[in-house]
Amino acid sequence: MQNNFNNEINNIPVFIYGLLEEDERRNYMRIYRKQLRDSQNPFEMPEVEFIKTFRLNQDLTRILIEWLEPHAGIRRRTTKLPFYLEVLATLNFLGTGSYQHSVGSCTWVAMSQPAISRSLKKVCRLVTGLLMPEWIKFPTTMEEKTAIKGGFYEKFGFRGAIGCIDGTHVEIITPPITDVDHPPHVYIDRNGVHSINVMLICDSNCKILACDARFPGSVHDSAIFRVSDIRNNLRMCFENGDDTSWLIGDSGYGQEPWLFTPIPVVAPGSPQERYNQLLRSTRNPIERTNGILKGRFRCLIKHRVLHFHPVQAAYIIYAASTLHNIALWANLALEEDEIVVENDEGNGDNAVGIVEPEQNCFNLGRAARENYIRRNIIQ
């Protein structure tokens, strides 16, 4: 019945259409626009073009839609956008970094700016709430830690590493001056722009193990780690006898028993210098992870400012990080020339404002580092 009605109304001559009542005319245009939008199927695109447009391949995108759609809510209006178009519009925005009106004018996802905004908010929150807990997990069991340690040792020869940690900045627009919970001045980072400082931890294969996008750009990397649940977990494990598991960080972090950092001053040719060199090469996955993440989802790269409130910007970051891990799971590689290199990432070797651990923790960390050098670095 409905199909027959659609066929009939689409065949109305122009002169008769002009005689329709206002409600009938509006209903006719809604049906026409919906049919026009659905007439072009994005899944009929060549695979290469599809990946370039949506950053995931067609099979993985279908799987993503199947995972999310049962939780997308009941459609109360027959003219509401199909959920797959909402997902595609979100992927297009995340991947291209284009502003919403550019995504809306895409041939394959012809949607208005308000529709894009609603879809982006909806899909990113679904990915964060439903998929992030399953796809971004920090190792807590001995089996999980052992597997990650094996990956780092096989690739870099560093024993005991269960992850690399660093901060990366994602620029955002200035929050409203009236927002007492997100005052604009705290989002100004060391480069003088408004940003979110995102804590990332990855394994040797560039899989993200932790992502924290709650803190403004003025907060130092070490301060974010200091108050994180992960640090509390590592400390508890250390106190319970696990003294052979540690993160790898740069000198923007304070040395702790569960977090190894470079030694500031070393003699040429000494075991300490070789330790620094080994630590630097072992940290390479976190820099590559950040480059792959921002290369695939270019809305996060420097100068592609997220025009969203910090809360929504955080959801975008979490969704992109989750989809990064899903793409790795599907062996969806990124071309080397697409990997982003941002030279000002993190706080680096000349960092200021480091939040040092308490003295006893620092002493235990320094002793653990020296013990590692004695046991594992050739004299």
N, C-alpha and C positions, 0 to 999 in steps of 0.2 A: 504493500500500500504506500509506504513512505517513498520507495523508489519511483513508483508511478507518479506520485505527487511532485517529486523533484524533477522528473522528466517533463511533466506538463508545465511546471512553472518556468523551467529553463527555455521552453519553446514559446513563451509568450512574446508576441511581436512588440517592437518598441512602442508603437502608438497605443497599444493596449496597456503596456506597463505604465505609461504616463497617466492612465485613467485609474490605476489602482489606488486604494486608500493608503494613507501614510503607513499604517502598521503592516499592511500587505507588502508594500514596496520595501520596507525595511527588512522584512522576513525574506523576501526574494533576494535582496542583495547579500544578506548573510549566507544564504545557501550557495549563492553564486561564488562568493569569495572563498568559502570553505572548499567547494569543489575545485576551484582554480588552484588553491594552495595544495590540495591533495593530488592534483593531476601530475605533479612532478615528484617522482619518488627518489629521494636521495640515495637509497640503496641500489639504484640502477646506475649510479656513477661508476666510472672505472675505479678500481681499488686504490691506485696511486693518488688520484684526485680526491678520493674520499678521505684518505689518511691526511693529506695536506690540508683539507678543509676542517676535519673534525679531530685530528690528532690520534685517533684510534682506528683500527681497521673495522670492517663491517661486522665480522663475526663477534668481535669483542664488544662492539657497540650494541649489538642485539642482546648479548648476554647481560650487559649493564642495564638495558631497558627492562629485561625480564626480572632482574633482581629488584629493581626499584618500583616498577609499576604497581605491584600489589599494595604498596604502601603510599601511593600517590594521592589517595583520597577519592571520594565519590564525585563523579562529574554531575553537577546539578543542572548544567545547561547543555543542550545539544550542540550549541555553537562553540563550546569550549575547545581550546586547542588540543589536538591529540598529544598524548604524553610523549610519544617518541619525538615529536617536533620540539617539545620543551627540552628534552635531553640533548638533541642535536644542536639547538640554539645555544645551550650552555657550553657544550664542548667546543663549538665554534668560537665563542667568546673567550673561553679559557685558552684556547690554542692560538688564536690570532692576536689577542691583545687589542683588538679593534674596539672602538667605542660602540655602544649599543646600537646606535642608528646605522652603523656600517654592517653589523650582524643582521639587523632587521632587513636590510636591503639585499642580503645575499639571495641569489636566485633560488637556492635550495631551501632556505629557511626564511621565507618572506613573512616577517612578523613586525608588529609595531614596537616602538621603543618601550612603552609600558609593559607589553607582553613579554619582551625579552627580560626586562627587569624582574618581573614576577617569576618567570621561569628560572632565571639564574638563582634567585633566592631560594626557590622551592627545591630545585635539584641539588644545589650545593648543601643544603641542610639535610636532605635525604642521604646523600653520599656520606656526609660527616656522621650523622646519627646511626645509620644502618651498617655502613661498610667500613668506616675508619677503625672501629674497635676490633674488627677481624683482620684487617689488612695492615695495620700499623701497630705492632706489638714489640715492646722491649723484652728481651729474654729474661725470664725469671727462674726457669728450671735449670738444673745442671746439664741436662741433655741439650737444651737450646743454647746455652752458653758454650758448651763443648763444640757444637757444630759451627758456631760463629768463630770461635778461636781457631778452629782448623782452617777456615777460609783465610783468615789473616796470616796465619803461619805459612800456609802453602804459597800464598802470593807474595808476602813481604818478609817472611822469616821472623816476625815479631810474635813472641809467645804471650798468651794471656789476654789479648785484646778482644773485647766484646762489643766494640763500636767506636766510631769516630764522631766527635762532637764539634759543632761550630755554630755561629750565628750568621744569619743572612738578613739583609734589610729589604723590605718590600714597601715601596713608596705608596702613600695614600694622599687623598686631598685633606686639607685642614679640617679637623672636626669642628662642629659648631661651637662658637665661643660660649654659648649658653649651656653646653653639655658639662655638667659638674662631674660626671663619672668619667669623662674622657676629655679633660682640659687640653686644648690644642698645644700649649707650650711643652707638655711632657712628650709629645710625639716628635719634637724636633731632634734629629739625630746629629751626630758629629759632623755631618756634611751640610747641616743647615736646612734640611728638608724634612717634611713630615713622613714618618715611616713606622712600620711595625718591625721589631727585631724578632725574628723567628729562630728558635732553637731547633736545630736538626741533629739527629743522630742516625748514622747509617752503618751497615755492615760492609764487608769487603766487596760485595757484589752491587753496591750502590742502592740496596734496598733500605728504605727509610724505616727505622726502628722506633723513632719518637719524633713528634712535631709539636711545638708549643708556640702558638701565635697570639698569646694573650698580652704581651708586653709592648709598650711603646718604644720608639726608636732611641730615646734617651737612656734606656736601661741597658747596662753593660751585660755582655755575654755571661760573665762569671756570676753576676747577680741573679740572672734568670736561672742558671743551673743551681745556685745556692738554695733557692726556695722550691726547687722541683721535687716532685714525688720520686723521680728516678734517683736523685742523689740520696734521698732518705732510704730508698730500697737498697742502694749500693752500700751505704753506711751500715745498715742493719745486717746485710750479708757478711760484710767484713767483720763486724762484731761477733757474728755467729761462726766465724772460722774460715770464710772464703777470702783468702788473701792472695789469690792468684787470678783475679778478674779485674780488669780496669778499662776505662775509656781512654782514648787517645785525643788530646787536645793541643792547641797551640798555646803560646805564652800569654794569651788573653785570659787564661784560666790559672787559678792557683793550684800548685801541686798538692795532691791528696793521695791517700793510700789506694784509692779506687779510680784515680784520674792522673795519668802520666802526661807531663808537659816537658818542653825542652829545658835544658840547663842553660841559664843566661850566659855565663862566661866559661869557656872551655879552652884547654890547651890544644894547639894543632897536633893531630895524630894521636890524641889520647883516646882511651875507651869512651870517655864522656862525649867527645866529638863524634865518634862512630855511633854512639847511642842517638845523638841528635839527628844524624843523617838517616838512621834507620827509622826514627820516629817521624821524620818529615816525609819519607816515602810511604810510610804506613798511613799517614793522614790523607794521602791523595784521594781515596774514595769519597771523602766528604766534599772535597772541592768538585770532583766529577759529578757527584750526586746533585749538588746545587746547580751545576751547569746543565745537566740533563733535564732536571725539573723545570728550570726556567727556559730551556730550549724547546721543550715540548709544549709547555704552557706559558706562552710569551706574555700573558697579562701580568706576570710576576717580574719581568725583567726591569732593570733600571730605566727610569724615565717613562715607562709605561704605567703611569700613575693609576692606581685603583680609585675610581670616583665613587667610593662607598664609605659609609660609616665604619669605624674600626671593627665593630662586631661582625658586620657582613663581610668585610675584607678578610677577617679571620676564617670565616666559613669558606670563602673562596680558596684561601691558602690550604686549609685542611682537605678540601675536596680535590684540589690539584695534587697534593701529596699522596692521597689515597689512590687516585687514578695513576699516578706515577708507578706505585707498587703493582697495581693491576696490569699495567703495560709491561712491566718487567716479567711478571708471571706468565704473560702471553708471549714472551720473547719478541716483543715489538721493539725493534732496535731504532735508535735515532741516528741519523747521519752525523758524522763527526763535525761537519761544518755548521750543523745546527746547534751544537752544544755551546752554551753561553759562557764566556769568560768575563768575569767582572773583577777587576783588580783591587777593588776597595772592599771586598767582602770581609766580614769578621772584624776583629779588633787588632789582629796582627801582632807582630813582635814588638811594636812600639806602643802597645796599648797603655792607656791611662785609665784610672778609675777602677782598676781590678779589685774585686771584692775577695780578699784573701781569706782562706779558711782560718779557724781558730788556731792558735799556736801549736797546741798538742797535735791537732790533725795535720798541720803542715809538717811538723817534725816526723810524724809517722810516715807521711807521704814521701818526704825526702829520704828517709831510711829505706823505704820500699823501693824507691828508684835506684838507690845505690846498690841495694841487694840484687836487683835485677841486672844491673850492669856487671857486677862481679860474677854472676852465674851464667850470663848469656852473651856478653860481648867479649870477643877474643882480645886478650891482653896484648 
